[in-house]
Amino acid sequence: MLIQIINLLLLLVIALASAYIAYKLYLFDQEKTKAGLLYEKRLGVYREVVRLLSLVTRDGDVSNNELLAFRSKTHEAHFLFDKTIADYIDELHYRSTKLRSTNERMQSNALPIGEERDGVTVENSRQLIWLADQLPLIKNKFDLYLDLQVLDSNE
């Protein structure tokens, strides 16, 4: 009788230990899945930033449709990154919009040659240079969020 009770208790301990291990593995898998989804979303935002800057660098301009697409594909940045990166993405959008606006004004016949046109041209050049300078810098800005070795060591 005592041996049966001990066997039953051991069986119960083994079952509880197995359930505990299964639960811990479940939690670990959930964290890995969440981290993987976060990484994919961050990577999508990074790719969108690269795409916008590549367009600006190649064409010296960006269309209104491209600006709308950029905004819609990066609007979650405030939830995915810290304030620095989210503000940086907002600045990219702002400067790209300013570049689009100055390009439209320069192409307009309503802006005659003179001091006002020179000011618009200078502002256009300022935005274009700043945006073009960002392309080689963005990898370093996003490294903390997209480096798999850093992500694995944080777990």
ABEGO torsion letter per residue (X at the ends): XAAAAAAAAAAAAAAAAAAAAAAAAAAAAAAAAAAAAAAAAAAAAAAAAAAAAAAAAAAGBBBAAAAAAAAAAAAAAAAABBAAAAAAAAAAAAAAAAAAAAAAAAABAABBBEAAAAAAAAAAAAAAAAAAAAAAAAAAAAAAAABAAAAAAAX
